[in-house]
Amino acid sequence: MHLHAVDECNDPDLDPFGNTVEILCIACLWHVEAKVLLQVGRLTRSPGAFCLTCGAPVREPTDIMRDVAAL
């Protein structure tokens, strides 16, 4: 799973696109998905939701949960 580190995506421990890369079980993935939905809900209350570090839009869950692949 690639998860964008919103407002902190310039951390040197992230991939070149500002994402954390993690391997999660399905239960943990659902937990992260719920947190992402809450975060997007909070951010989209005001117009122009974007990452303060890179300027990427943050309007949809896929703007944060950028890639999920089954292993």
mmCIF file as Biopython writes it, N, C-alpha, C and O atoms, coordinates in Angstrom:
data_model
#
loop_
_atom_site.group_PDB
_atom_site.id
_atom_site.type_symbol
_atom_site.label_atom_id
_atom_site.label_alt_id
_atom_site.label_comp_id
_atom_site.label_asym_id
_atom_site.label_entity_id
_atom_site.label_seq_id
_atom_site.pdbx_PDB_ins_code
_atom_site.Cartn_x
_atom_site.Cartn_y
_atom_site.Cartn_z
_atom_site.occupancy
_atom_site.B_iso_or_equiv
_atom_site.auth_seq_id
_atom_site.auth_asym_id
_atom_site.pdbx_PDB_model_num
ATOM 1   N N  . MET A ? 1  ? 0.839   -1.165  0.000  1.0 0.0 1  A 1 
ATOM 2   C CA . MET A ? 1  ? 0.000   0.000   0.000  1.0 0.0 1  A 1 
ATOM 3   C C  . MET A ? 1  ? 0.888   1.233   0.000  1.0 0.0 1  A 1 
ATOM 4   O O  . MET A ? 1  ? 1.858   1.305   0.754  1.0 0.0 1  A 1 
ATOM 5   N N  . HIS A ? 2  ? 0.558   2.202   -0.845 1.0 0.0 2  A 1 
ATOM 6   C CA . HIS A ? 2  ? 1.242   3.494   -0.873 1.0 0.0 2  A 1 
ATOM 7   C C  . HIS A ? 2  ? 0.296   4.532   -0.290 1.0 0.0 2  A 1 
ATOM 8   O O  . HIS A ? 2  ? -0.798  4.748   -0.811 1.0 0.0 2  A 1 
ATOM 9   N N  . LEU A ? 3  ? 0.721   5.169   0.788  1.0 0.0 3  A 1 
ATOM 10  C CA . LEU A ? 3  ? -0.106  6.129   1.511  1.0 0.0 3  A 1 
ATOM 11  C C  . LEU A ? 3  ? 0.612   7.473   1.535  1.0 0.0 3  A 1 
ATOM 12  O O  . LEU A ? 3  ? 1.696   7.583   2.108  1.0 0.0 3  A 1 
ATOM 13  N N  . HIS A ? 4  ? 0.018   8.500   0.917  1.0 0.0 4  A 1 
ATOM 14  C CA . HIS A ? 4  ? 0.666   9.813   0.865  1.0 0.0 4  A 1 
ATOM 15  C C  . HIS A ? 4  ? 0.742   10.429  2.256  1.0 0.0 4  A 1 
ATOM 16  O O  . HIS A ? 4  ? -0.245  10.432  2.993  1.0 0.0 4  A 1 
ATOM 17  N N  . ALA A ? 5  ? 1.893   10.942  2.609  1.0 0.0 5  A 1 
ATOM 18  C CA . ALA A ? 5  ? 2.112   11.586  3.909  1.0 0.0 5  A 1 
ATOM 19  C C  . ALA A ? 5  ? 1.722   13.063  3.785  1.0 0.0 5  A 1 
ATOM 20  O O  . ALA A ? 5  ? 2.583   13.929  3.634  1.0 0.0 5  A 1 
ATOM 21  N N  . VAL A ? 6  ? 0.431   13.334  3.850  1.0 0.0 6  A 1 
ATOM 22  C CA . VAL A ? 6  ? -0.104  14.682  3.639  1.0 0.0 6  A 1 
ATOM 23  C C  . VAL A ? 6  ? 0.557   15.675  4.596  1.0 0.0 6  A 1 
ATOM 24  O O  . VAL A ? 6  ? 0.629   15.441  5.803  1.0 0.0 6  A 1 
ATOM 25  N N  . ASP A ? 7  ? 1.029   16.771  4.045  1.0 0.0 7  A 1 
ATOM 26  C CA . ASP A ? 7  ? 1.688   17.875  4.745  1.0 0.0 7  A 1 
ATOM 27  C C  . ASP A ? 7  ? 3.049   17.499  5.329  1.0 0.0 7  A 1 
ATOM 28  O O  . ASP A ? 7  ? 3.662   18.310  6.023  1.0 0.0 7  A 1 
ATOM 29  N N  . GLU A ? 8  ? 3.526   16.297  5.063  1.0 0.0 8  A 1 
ATOM 30  C CA . GLU A ? 8  ? 4.850   15.867  5.542  1.0 0.0 8  A 1 
ATOM 31  C C  . GLU A ? 8  ? 5.553   15.017  4.489  1.0 0.0 8  A 1 
ATOM 32  O O  . GLU A ? 8  ? 6.391   14.181  4.826  1.0 0.0 8  A 1 
ATOM 33  N N  . CYS A ? 9  ? 5.221   15.224  3.227  1.0 0.0 9  A 1 
ATOM 34  C CA . CYS A ? 9  ? 5.691   14.314  2.183  1.0 0.0 9  A 1 
ATOM 35  C C  . CYS A ? 9  ? 7.127   14.570  1.727  1.0 0.0 9  A 1 
ATOM 36  O O  . CYS A ? 9  ? 7.596   13.927  0.787  1.0 0.0 9  A 1 
ATOM 37  N N  . ASN A ? 10 ? 7.825   15.489  2.371  1.0 0.0 10 A 1 
ATOM 38  C CA . ASN A ? 10 ? 9.226   15.723  2.026  1.0 0.0 10 A 1 
ATOM 39  C C  . ASN A ? 10 ? 10.179  15.007  2.981  1.0 0.0 10 A 1 
ATOM 40  O O  . ASN A ? 10 ? 11.382  15.265  2.958  1.0 0.0 10 A 1 
ATOM 41  N N  . ASP A ? 11 ? 9.662   14.123  3.810  1.0 0.0 11 A 1 
ATOM 42  C CA . ASP A ? 11 ? 10.480  13.352  4.748  1.0 0.0 11 A 1 
ATOM 43  C C  . ASP A ? 11 ? 11.403  12.413  3.964  1.0 0.0 11 A 1 
ATOM 44  O O  . ASP A ? 11 ? 10.946  11.759  3.027  1.0 0.0 11 A 1 
ATOM 45  N N  . PRO A ? 12 ? 12.680  12.332  4.320  1.0 0.0 12 A 1 
ATOM 46  C CA . PRO A ? 12 ? 13.606  11.481  3.568  1.0 0.0 12 A 1 
ATOM 47  C C  . PRO A ? 12 ? 13.320  9.982   3.675  1.0 0.0 12 A 1 
ATOM 48  O O  . PRO A ? 12 ? 13.846  9.207   2.877  1.0 0.0 12 A 1 
ATOM 49  N N  . ASP A ? 13 ? 12.508  9.559   4.631  1.0 0.0 13 A 1 
ATOM 50  C CA . ASP A ? 13 ? 12.195  8.140   4.785  1.0 0.0 13 A 1 
ATOM 51  C C  . ASP A ? 13 ? 11.047  7.682   3.886  1.0 0.0 13 A 1 
ATOM 52  O O  . ASP A ? 13 ? 10.673  6.509   3.919  1.0 0.0 13 A 1 
ATOM 53  N N  . LEU A ? 14 ? 10.488  8.577   3.093  1.0 0.0 14 A 1 
ATOM 54  C CA . LEU A ? 14 ? 9.371   8.245   2.204  1.0 0.0 14 A 1 
ATOM 55  C C  . LEU A ? 14 ? 9.888   7.922   0.810  1.0 0.0 14 A 1 
ATOM 56  O O  . LEU A ? 14 ? 11.054  8.164   0.502  1.0 0.0 14 A 1 
ATOM 57  N N  . ASP A ? 15 ? 9.014   7.374   -0.031 1.0 0.0 15 A 1 
ATOM 58  C CA . ASP A ? 15 ? 9.424   7.117   -1.412 1.0 0.0 15 A 1 
ATOM 59  C C  . ASP A ? 15 ? 9.510   8.453   -2.169 1.0 0.0 15 A 1 
ATOM 60  O O  . ASP A ? 15 ? 9.129   9.482   -1.612 1.0 0.0 15 A 1 
ATOM 61  N N  . PRO A ? 16 ? 9.993   8.470   -3.401 1.0 0.0 16 A 1 
ATOM 62  C CA . PRO A ? 16 ? 10.165  9.735   -4.132 1.0 0.0 16 A 1 
ATOM 63  C C  . PRO A ? 16 ? 8.878   10.536  -4.346 1.0 0.0 16 A 1 
ATOM 64  O O  . PRO A ? 16 ? 8.936   11.720  -4.679 1.0 0.0 16 A 1 
ATOM 65  N N  . PHE A ? 17 ? 7.719   9.901   -4.159 1.0 0.0 17 A 1 
ATOM 66  C CA . PHE A ? 17 ? 6.440   10.576  -4.361 1.0 0.0 17 A 1 
ATOM 67  C C  . PHE A ? 17 ? 5.803   11.023  -3.053 1.0 0.0 17 A 1 
ATOM 68  O O  . PHE A ? 17 ? 4.656   11.470  -3.043 1.0 0.0 17 A 1 
ATOM 69  N N  . GLY A ? 18 ? 6.542   10.904  -1.941 1.0 0.0 18 A 1 
ATOM 70  C CA . GLY A ? 18 ? 6.026   11.341  -0.647 1.0 0.0 18 A 1 
ATOM 71  C C  . GLY A ? 18 ? 5.096   10.350  0.013  1.0 0.0 18 A 1 
ATOM 72  O O  . GLY A ? 18 ? 4.250   10.734  0.821  1.0 0.0 18 A 1 
ATOM 73  N N  . ASN A ? 19 ? 5.242   9.078   -0.319 1.0 0.0 19 A 1 
ATOM 74  C CA . ASN A ? 19 ? 4.368   8.042   0.227  1.0 0.0 19 A 1 
ATOM 75  C C  . ASN A ? 19 ? 5.108   7.133   1.194  1.0 0.0 19 A 1 
ATOM 76  O O  . ASN A ? 19 ? 6.305   6.884   1.045  1.0 0.0 19 A 1 
ATOM 77  N N  . THR A ? 20 ? 4.378   6.642   2.187  1.0 0.0 20 A 1 
ATOM 78  C CA . THR A ? 20 ? 4.879   5.515   2.958  1.0 0.0 20 A 1 
ATOM 79  C C  . THR A ? 20 ? 4.471   4.269   2.188  1.0 0.0 20 A 1 
ATOM 80  O O  . THR A ? 20 ? 3.418   4.243   1.552  1.0 0.0 20 A 1 
ATOM 81  N N  . VAL A ? 21 ? 5.289   3.257   2.244  1.0 0.0 21 A 1 
ATOM 82  C CA . VAL A ? 21 ? 4.996   1.995   1.571  1.0 0.0 21 A 1 
ATOM 83  C C  . VAL A ? 21 ? 4.940   0.927   2.654  1.0 0.0 21 A 1 
ATOM 84  O O  . VAL A ? 21 ? 5.921   0.691   3.359  1.0 0.0 21 A 1 
ATOM 85  N N  . GLU A ? 22 ? 3.784   0.286   2.779  1.0 0.0 22 A 1 
ATOM 86  C CA . GLU A ? 22 ? 3.575   -0.672  3.857  1.0 0.0 22 A 1 
ATOM 87  C C  . GLU A ? 22 ? 2.917   -1.936  3.329  1.0 0.0 22 A 1 
ATOM 88  O O  . GLU A ? 22 ? 2.195   -1.916  2.332  1.0 0.0 22 A 1 
ATOM 89  N N  . ILE A ? 23 ? 3.184   -3.037  4.022  1.0 0.0 23 A 1 
ATOM 90  C CA . ILE A ? 23 ? 2.487   -4.299  3.778  1.0 0.0 23 A 1 
ATOM 91  C C  . ILE A ? 23 ? 1.580   -4.528  4.976  1.0 0.0 23 A 1 
ATOM 92  O O  . ILE A ? 23 ? 2.050   -4.624  6.109  1.0 0.0 23 A 1 
ATOM 93  N N  . LEU A ? 24 ? 0.271   -4.614  4.722  1.0 0.0 24 A 1 
ATOM 94  C CA . LEU A ? 24 ? -0.719  -4.712  5.795  1.0 0.0 24 A 1 
ATOM 95  C C  . LEU A ? 24 ? -1.622  -5.923  5.602  1.0 0.0 24 A 1 
ATOM 96  O O  . LEU A ? 24 ? -1.856  -6.370  4.479  1.0 0.0 24 A 1 
ATOM 97  N N  . CYS A ? 25 ? -2.124  -6.443  6.713  1.0 0.0 25 A 1 
ATOM 98  C CA . CYS A ? 25 ? -3.173  -7.460  6.627  1.0 0.0 25 A 1 
ATOM 99  C C  . CYS A ? 25 ? -4.479  -6.744  6.265  1.0 0.0 25 A 1 
ATOM 100 O O  . CYS A ? 25 ? -4.550  -5.518  6.336  1.0 0.0 25 A 1 
ATOM 101 N N  . ILE A ? 26 ? -5.490  -7.486  5.885  1.0 0.0 26 A 1 
ATOM 102 C CA . ILE A ? 26 ? -6.748  -6.882  5.437  1.0 0.0 26 A 1 
ATOM 103 C C  . ILE A ? 26 ? -7.421  -6.076  6.547  1.0 0.0 26 A 1 
ATOM 104 O O  . ILE A ? 26 ? -7.998  -5.023  6.275  1.0 0.0 26 A 1 
ATOM 105 N N  . ALA A ? 27 ? -7.358  -6.550  7.786  1.0 0.0 27 A 1 
ATOM 106 C CA . ALA A ? 27 ? -7.974  -5.813  8.897  1.0 0.0 27 A 1 
ATOM 107 C C  . ALA A ? 27 ? -7.277  -4.472  9.102  1.0 0.0 27 A 1 
ATOM 108 O O  . ALA A ? 27 ? -7.940  -3.461  9.335  1.0 0.0 27 A 1 
ATOM 109 N N  . CYS A ? 28 ? -5.962  -4.454  9.017  1.0 0.0 28 A 1 
ATOM 110 C CA . CYS A ? 28 ? -5.220  -3.195  9.170  1.0 0.0 28 A 1 
ATOM 111 C C  . CYS A ? 28 ? -5.494  -2.261  7.995  1.0 0.0 28 A 1 
ATOM 112 O O  . CYS A ? 28 ? -5.571  -1.044  8.168  1.0 0.0 28 A 1 
ATOM 113 N N  . LEU A ? 29 ? -5.641  -2.830  6.804  1.0 0.0 29 A 1 
ATOM 114 C CA . LEU A ? 29 ? -5.970  -2.021  5.632  1.0 0.0 29 A 1 
ATOM 115 C C  . LEU A ? 29 ? -7.317  -1.333  5.812  1.0 0.0 29 A 1 
ATOM 116 O O  . LEU A ? 29 ? -7.459  -0.154  5.487  1.0 0.0 29 A 1 
ATOM 117 N N  . TRP A ? 30 ? -8.311  -2.061  6.331  1.0 0.0 30 A 1 
ATOM 118 C CA . TRP A ? 30 ? -9.627  -1.465  6.575  1.0 0.0 30 A 1 
ATOM 119 C C  . TRP A ? 30 ? -9.532  -0.347  7.606  1.0 0.0 30 A 1 
ATOM 120 O O  . TRP A ? 30 ? -10.208 0.675   7.484  1.0 0.0 30 A 1 
ATOM 121 N N  . HIS A ? 31 ? -8.698  -0.539  8.616  1.0 0.0 31 A 1 
ATOM 122 C CA . HIS A ? 31 ? -8.510  0.488   9.650  1.0 0.0 31 A 1 
ATOM 123 C C  . HIS A ? 31 ? -7.888  1.750   9.035  1.0 0.0 31 A 1 
ATOM 124 O O  . HIS A ? 31 ? -8.333  2.865   9.311  1.0 0.0 31 A 1 
ATOM 125 N N  . VAL A ? 32 ? -6.874  1.568   8.213  1.0 0.0 32 A 1 
ATOM 126 C CA . VAL A ? 32 ? -6.236  2.711   7.549  1.0 0.0 32 A 1 
ATOM 127 C C  . VAL A ? 32 ? -7.225  3.393   6.611  1.0 0.0 32 A 1 
ATOM 128 O O  . VAL A ? 32 ? -7.266  4.622   6.541  1.0 0.0 32 A 1 
ATOM 129 N N  . GLU A ? 33 ? -8.017  2.611   5.895  1.0 0.0 33 A 1 
ATOM 130 C CA . GLU A ? 33 ? -9.010  3.185   4.985  1.0 0.0 33 A 1 
ATOM 131 C C  . GLU A ? 33 ? -10.011 4.057   5.745  1.0 0.0 33 A 1 
ATOM 132 O O  . GLU A ? 33 ? -10.375 5.134   5.273  1.0 0.0 33 A 1 
ATOM 133 N N  . ALA A ? 34 ? -10.453 3.604   6.909  1.0 0.0 34 A 1 
ATOM 134 C CA . ALA A ? 34 ? -11.383 4.393   7.727  1.0 0.0 34 A 1 
ATOM 135 C C  . ALA A ? 34 ? -10.734 5.700   8.164  1.0 0.0 34 A 1 
ATOM 136 O O  . ALA A ? 34 ? -11.381 6.747   8.149  1.0 0.0 34 A 1 
ATOM 137 N N  . LYS A ? 35 ? -9.469  5.650   8.550  1.0 0.0 35 A 1 
ATOM 138 C CA . LYS A ? 35 ? -8.763  6.870   8.958  1.0 0.0 35 A 1 
ATOM 139 C C  . LYS A ? 35 ? -8.607  7.835   7.786  1.0 0.0 35 A 1 
ATOM 140 O O  . LYS A ? 35 ? -8.735  9.047   7.956  1.0 0.0 35 A 1 
ATOM 141 N N  . VAL A ? 36 ? -8.332  7.300   6.604  1.0 0.0 36 A 1 
ATOM 142 C CA . VAL A ? 36 ? -8.197  8.131   5.406  1.0 0.0 36 A 1 
ATOM 143 C C  . VAL A ? 36 ? -9.526  8.804   5.076  1.0 0.0 36 A 1 
ATOM 144 O O  . VAL A ? 36 ? -9.549  9.986   4.734  1.0 0.0 36 A 1 
ATOM 145 N N  . LEU A ? 37 ? -10.626 8.074   5.172  1.0 0.0 37 A 1 
ATOM 146 C CA . LEU A ? 37 ? -11.945 8.663   4.911  1.0 0.0 37 A 1 
ATOM 147 C C  . LEU A ? 37 ? -12.230 9.811   5.872  1.0 0.0 37 A 1 
ATOM 148 O O  . LEU A ? 37 ? -12.770 10.839  5.464  1.0 0.0 37 A 1 
ATOM 149 N N  . LEU A ? 38 ? -11.875 9.646   7.137  1.0 0.0 38 A 1 
ATOM 150 C CA . LEU A ? 38 ? -12.054 10.733  8.108  1.0 0.0 38 A 1 
ATOM 151 C C  . LEU A ? 38 ? -11.172 11.925  7.763  1.0 0.0 38 A 1 
ATOM 152 O O  . LEU A ? 38 ? -11.620 13.070  7.825  1.0 0.0 38 A 1 
ATOM 153 N N  . GLN A ? 39 ? -9.919  11.660  7.400  1.0 0.0 39 A 1 
ATOM 154 C CA . GLN A ? 39 ? -8.991  12.738  7.065  1.0 0.0 39 A 1 
ATOM 155 C C  . GLN A ? 39 ? -9.481  13.514  5.845  1.0 0.0 39 A 1 
ATOM 156 O O  . GLN A ? 39 ? -9.453  14.745  5.846  1.0 0.0 39 A 1 
ATOM 157 N N  . VAL A ? 40 ? -9.923  12.818  4.817  1.0 0.0 40 A 1 
ATOM 158 C CA . VAL A ? 40 ? -10.437 13.486  3.614  1.0 0.0 40 A 1 
ATOM 159 C C  . VAL A ? 40 ? -11.686 14.292  3.964  1.0 0.0 40 A 1 
ATOM 160 O O  . VAL A ? 40 ? -11.856 15.412  3.483  1.0 0.0 40 A 1 
ATOM 161 N N  . GLY A ? 41 ? -12.552 13.733  4.794  1.0 0.0 41 A 1 
ATOM 162 C CA . GLY A ? 41 ? -13.747 14.457  5.222  1.0 0.0 41 A 1 
ATOM 163 C C  . GLY A ? 41 ? -13.414 15.758  5.925  1.0 0.0 41 A 1 
ATOM 164 O O  . GLY A ? 41 ? -14.052 16.783  5.684  1.0 0.0 41 A 1 
ATOM 165 N N  . ARG A ? 42 ? -12.415 15.717  6.793  1.0 0.0 42 A 1 
ATOM 166 C CA . ARG A ? 42 ? -11.988 16.940  7.497  1.0 0.0 42 A 1 
ATOM 167 C C  . ARG A ? 42 ? -11.390 17.949  6.532  1.0 0.0 42 A 1 
ATOM 168 O O  . ARG A ? 42 ? -11.712 19.137  6.584  1.0 0.0 42 A 1 
ATOM 169 N N  . LEU A ? 43 ? -10.520 17.473  5.653  1.0 0.0 43 A 1 
ATOM 170 C CA . LEU A ? 43 ? -9.815  18.382  4.750  1.0 0.0 43 A 1 
ATOM 171 C C  . LEU A ? 43 ? -10.729 19.018  3.713  1.0 0.0 43 A 1 
ATOM 172 O O  . LEU A ? 43 ? -10.498 20.158  3.311  1.0 0.0 43 A 1 
ATOM 173 N N  . THR A ? 44 ? -11.754 18.311  3.277  1.0 0.0 44 A 1 
ATOM 174 C CA . THR A ? 44 ? -12.613 18.848  2.219  1.0 0.0 44 A 1 
ATOM 175 C C  . THR A ? 44 ? -13.717 19.759  2.741  1.0 0.0 44 A 1 
ATOM 176 O O  . THR A ? 44 ? -14.532 20.250  1.960  1.0 0.0 44 A 1 
ATOM 177 N N  . ARG A ? 45 ? -13.754 19.985  4.025  1.0 0.0 45 A 1 
ATOM 178 C CA . ARG A ? 45 ? -14.735 20.948  4.559  1.0 0.0 45 A 1 
ATOM 179 C C  . ARG A ? 45 ? -14.436 22.364  4.093  1.0 0.0 45 A 1 
ATOM 180 O O  . ARG A ? 45 ? -15.335 23.198  3.991  1.0 0.0 45 A 1 
ATOM 181 N N  . SER A ? 46 ? -13.171 22.626  3.812  1.0 0.0 46 A 1 
ATOM 182 C CA . SER A ? 46 ? -12.807 23.943  3.295  1.0 0.0 46 A 1 
ATOM 183 C C  . SER A ? 46 ? -12.392 23.789  1.833  1.0 0.0 46 A 1 
ATOM 184 O O  . SER A ? 46 ? -11.855 22.751  1.445  1.0 0.0 46 A 1 
ATOM 185 N N  . PRO A ? 47 ? -12.637 24.811  1.028  1.0 0.0 47 A 1 
ATOM 186 C CA . PRO A ? 47 ? -12.277 24.714  -0.390 1.0 0.0 47 A 1 
ATOM 187 C C  . PRO A ? 47 ? -10.760 24.680  -0.573 1.0 0.0 47 A 1 
ATOM 188 O O  . PRO A ? 47 ? -10.011 25.237  0.229  1.0 0.0 47 A 1 
ATOM 189 N N  . GLY A ? 48 ? -10.334 24.029  -1.622 1.0 0.0 48 A 1 
ATOM 190 C CA . GLY A ? 48 ? -8.910  24.020  -1.946 1.0 0.0 48 A 1 
ATOM 191 C C  . GLY A ? 48 ? -8.079  23.117  -1.066 1.0 0.0 48 A 1 
ATOM 192 O O  . GLY A ? 48 ? -6.978  23.495  -0.666 1.0 0.0 48 A 1 
ATOM 193 N N  . ALA A ? 49 ? -8.580  21.922  -0.752 1.0 0.0 49 A 1 
ATOM 194 C CA . ALA A ? 49 ? -7.814  20.990  0.075  1.0 0.0 49 A 1 
ATOM 195 C C  . ALA A ? 49 ? -6.624  20.457  -0.724 1.0 0.0 49 A 1 
ATOM 196 O O  . ALA A ? 49 ? -6.787  19.911  -1.815 1.0 0.0 49 A 1 
ATOM 197 N N  . PHE A ? 50 ? -5.430  20.624  -0.164 1.0 0.0 50 A 1 
ATOM 198 C CA . PHE A ? 50 ? -4.223  20.159  -0.830 1.0 0.0 50 A 1 
ATOM 199 C C  . PHE A ? 50 ? -3.138  19.898  0.203  1.0 0.0 50 A 1 
ATOM 200 O O  . PHE A ? 50 ? -3.217  20.370  1.337  1.0 0.0 50 A 1 
ATOM 201 N N  . CYS A ? 51 ? -2.125  19.141  -0.202 1.0 0.0 51 A 1 
ATOM 202 C CA . CYS A ? 51 ? -0.967  18.866  0.646  1.0 0.0 51 A 1 
ATOM 203 C C  . CYS A ? 51 ? -0.140  20.146  0.738  1.0 0.0 51 A 1 
ATOM 204 O O  . CYS A ? 51 ? 0.228   20.722  -0.285 1.0 0.0 51 A 1 
ATOM 205 N N  . LEU A ? 52 ? 0.148   20.584  1.939  1.0 0.0 52 A 1 
ATOM 206 C CA . LEU A ? 52 ? 0.901   21.825  2.123  1.0 0.0 52 A 1 
ATOM 207 C C  . LEU A ? 52 ? 2.354   21.699  1.674  1.0 0.0 52 A 1 
ATOM 208 O O  . LEU A ? 52 ? 3.007   22.709  1.412  1.0 0.0 52 A 1 
ATOM 209 N N  . THR A ? 53 ? 2.859   20.492  1.584  1.0 0.0 53 A 1 
ATOM 210 C CA . THR A ? 53 ? 4.254   20.292  1.200  1.0 0.0 53 A 1 
ATOM 211 C C  . THR A ? 53 ? 4.445   20.268  -0.313 1.0 0.0 53 A 1 
ATOM 212 O O  . THR A ? 53 ? 5.312   20.966  -0.838 1.0 0.0 53 A 1 
ATOM 213 N N  . CYS A ? 54 ? 3.636   19.464  -1.022 1.0 0.0 54 A 1 
ATOM 214 C CA . CYS A ? 54 ? 3.844   19.306  -2.468 1.0 0.0 54 A 1 
ATOM 215 C C  . CYS A ? 54 ? 2.748   19.945  -3.322 1.0 0.0 54 A 1 
ATOM 216 O O  . CYS A ? 54 ? 2.907   20.081  -4.535 1.0 0.0 54 A 1 
ATOM 217 N N  . GLY A ? 55 ? 1.640   20.336  -2.693 1.0 0.0 55 A 1 
ATOM 218 C CA . GLY A ? 55 ? 0.556   20.967  -3.436 1.0 0.0 55 A 1 
ATOM 219 C C  . GLY A ? 55 ? -0.411  20.005  -4.101 1.0 0.0 55 A 1 
ATOM 220 O O  . GLY A ? 55 ? -1.323  20.439  -4.804 1.0 0.0 55 A 1 
ATOM 221 N N  . ALA A ? 56 ? -0.229  18.698  -3.892 1.0 0.0 56 A 1 
ATOM 222 C CA . ALA A ? 56 ? -1.134  17.713  -4.497 1.0 0.0 56 A 1 
ATOM 223 C C  . ALA A ? 56 ? -2.538  17.866  -3.918 1.0 0.0 56 A 1 
ATOM 224 O O  . ALA A ? 56 ? -2.684  18.128  -2.724 1.0 0.0 56 A 1 
ATOM 225 N N  . PRO A ? 57 ? -3.571  17.707  -4.745 1.0 0.0 57 A 1 
ATOM 226 C CA . PRO A ? 57 ? -4.940  17.812  -4.229 1.0 0.0 57 A 1 
ATOM 227 C C  . PRO A ? 57 ? -5.245  16.686  -3.247 1.0 0.0 57 A 1 
ATOM 228 O O  . PRO A ? 57 ? -4.731  15.575  -3.378 1.0 0.0 57 A 1 
ATOM 229 N N  . VAL A ? 58 ? -6.080  16.986  -2.270 1.0 0.0 58 A 1 
ATOM 230 C CA . VAL A ? 58 ? -6.515  15.984  -1.285 1.0 0.0 58 A 1 
ATOM 231 C C  . VAL A ? 58 ? -8.028  16.117  -1.174 1.0 0.0 58 A 1 
ATOM 232 O O  . VAL A ? 58 ? -8.547  16.657  -0.197 1.0 0.0 58 A 1 
ATOM 233 N N  . ARG A ? 59 ? -8.731  15.612  -2.199 1.0 0.0 59 A 1 
ATOM 234 C CA . ARG A ? 59 ? -10.192 15.703  -2.236 1.0 0.0 59 A 1 
ATOM 235 C C  . ARG A ? 59 ? -10.867 14.344  -2.189 1.0 0.0 59 A 1 
ATOM 236 O O  . ARG A ? 59 ? -12.036 14.235  -1.819 1.0 0.0 59 A 1 
ATOM 237 N N  . GLU A ? 60 ? -10.130 13.307  -2.565 1.0 0.0 60 A 1 
ATOM 238 C CA . GLU A ? 60 ? -10.667 11.947  -2.649 1.0 0.0 60 A 1 
ATOM 239 C C  . GLU A ? 60 ? -9.781  11.008  -1.837 1.0 0.0 60 A 1 
ATOM 240 O O  . GLU A ? 60 ? -8.595  11.285  -1.655 1.0 0.0 60 A 1 
ATOM 241 N N  . PRO A ? 61 ? -10.337 9.906   -1.346 1.0 0.0 61 A 1 
ATOM 242 C CA . PRO A ? 61 ? -9.497  8.931   -0.625 1.0 0.0 61 A 1 
ATOM 243 C C  . PRO A ? 61 ? -8.301  8.457   -1.452 1.0 0.0 61 A 1 
ATOM 244 O O  . PRO A ? 61 ? -7.238  8.178   -0.898 1.0 0.0 61 A 1 
ATOM 245 N N  . THR A ? 62 ? -8.466  8.364   -2.773 1.0 0.0 62 A 1 
ATOM 246 C CA . THR A ? 62 ? -7.356  7.917   -3.618 1.0 0.0 62 A 1 
ATOM 247 C C  . THR A ? 62 ? -6.240  8.948   -3.732 1.0 0.0 62 A 1 
ATOM 248 O O  . THR A ? 62 ? -5.152  8.629   -4.211 1.0 0.0 62 A 1 
ATOM 249 N N  . ASP A ? 63 ? -6.494  10.178  -3.300 1.0 0.0 63 A 1 
ATOM 250 C CA . ASP A ? 63 ? -5.427  11.175  -3.255 1.0 0.0 63 A 1 
ATOM 251 C C  . ASP A ? 63 ? -4.453  10.874  -2.115 1.0 0.0 63 A 1 
ATOM 252 O O  . ASP A ? 63 ? -3.303  11.312  -2.149 1.0 0.0 63 A 1 
ATOM 253 N N  . ILE A ? 64 ? -4.907  10.134  -1.115 1.0 0.0 64 A 1 
ATOM 254 C CA . ILE A ? 64 ? -4.054  9.740   0.012  1.0 0.0 64 A 1 
ATOM 255 C C  . ILE A ? 64 ? -3.659  8.272   -0.121 1.0 0.0 64 A 1 
ATOM 256 O O  . ILE A ? 64 ? -2.474  7.942   -0.071 1.0 0.0 64 A 1 
ATOM 257 N N  . MET A ? 65 ? -4.644  7.389   -0.291 1.0 0.0 65 A 1 
ATOM 258 C CA . MET A ? 65 ? -4.366  5.960   -0.518 1.0 0.0 65 A 1 
ATOM 259 C C  . MET A ? 65 ? -4.093  5.794   -2.003 1.0 0.0 65 A 1 
ATOM 260 O O  . MET A ? 65 ? -5.000  5.476   -2.773 1.0 0.0 65 A 1 
ATOM 261 N N  . ARG A ? 66 ? -2.878  6.003   -2.398 1.0 0.0 66 A 1 
ATOM 262 C CA . ARG A ? 66 ? -2.552  6.094   -3.816 1.0 0.0 66 A 1 
ATOM 263 C C  . ARG A ? 66 ? -2.486  4.755   -4.533 1.0 0.0 66 A 1 
ATOM 264 O O  . ARG A ? 66 ? -2.771  4.685   -5.728 1.0 0.0 66 A 1 
ATOM 265 N N  . ASP A ? 67 ? -2.119  3.700   -3.833 1.0 0.0 67 A 1 
ATOM 266 C CA . ASP A ? 67 ? -2.044  2.393   -4.485 1.0 0.0 67 A 1 
ATOM 267 C C  . ASP A ? 67 ? -2.210  1.299   -3.445 1.0 0.0 67 A 1 
ATOM 268 O O  . ASP A ? 67 ? -1.604  1.349   -2.374 1.0 0.0 67 A 1 
ATOM 269 N N  . VAL A ? 68 ? -3.023  0.323   -3.761 1.0 0.0 68 A 1 
ATOM 270 C CA . VAL A ? 68 ? -3.210  -0.851  -2.907 1.0 0.0 68 A 1 
ATOM 271 C C  . VAL A ? 68 ? -3.141  -2.067  -3.818 1.0 0.0 68 A 1 
ATOM 272 O O  . VAL A ? 68 ? -3.864  -2.153  -4.810 1.0 0.0 68 A 1 
ATOM 273 N N  . ALA A ? 69 ? -2.274  -2.998  -3.478 1.0 0.0 69 A 1 
ATOM 274 C CA . ALA A ? 69 ? -2.124  -4.211  -4.281 1.0 0.0 69 A 1 
ATOM 275 C C  . ALA A ? 69 ? -2.172  -5.430  -3.376 1.0 0.0 69 A 1 
ATOM 276 O O  . ALA A ? 69 ? -1.604  -5.425  -2.284 1.0 0.0 69 A 1 
ATOM 277 N N  . ALA A ? 70 ? -2.843  -6.464  -3.830 1.0 0.0 70 A 1 
ATOM 278 C CA . ALA A ? 70 ? -2.890  -7.727  -3.085 1.0 0.0 70 A 1 
ATOM 279 C C  . ALA A ? 70 ? -1.615  -8.516  -3.366 1.0 0.0 70 A 1 
ATOM 280 O O  . ALA A ? 70 ? -1.125  -8.560  -4.494 1.0 0.0 70 A 1 
ATOM 281 N N  . LEU A ? 71 ? -1.099  -9.125  -2.330 1.0 0.0 71 A 1 
ATOM 282 C CA . LEU A ? 71 ? 0.113   -9.949  -2.499 1.0 0.0 71 A 1 
ATOM 283 C C  . LEU A ? 71 ? -0.248  -11.412 -2.525 1.0 0.0 71 A 1 
ATOM 284 O O  . LEU A ? 71 ? 0.632   -12.263 -2.659 1.0 0.0 71 A 1 
#
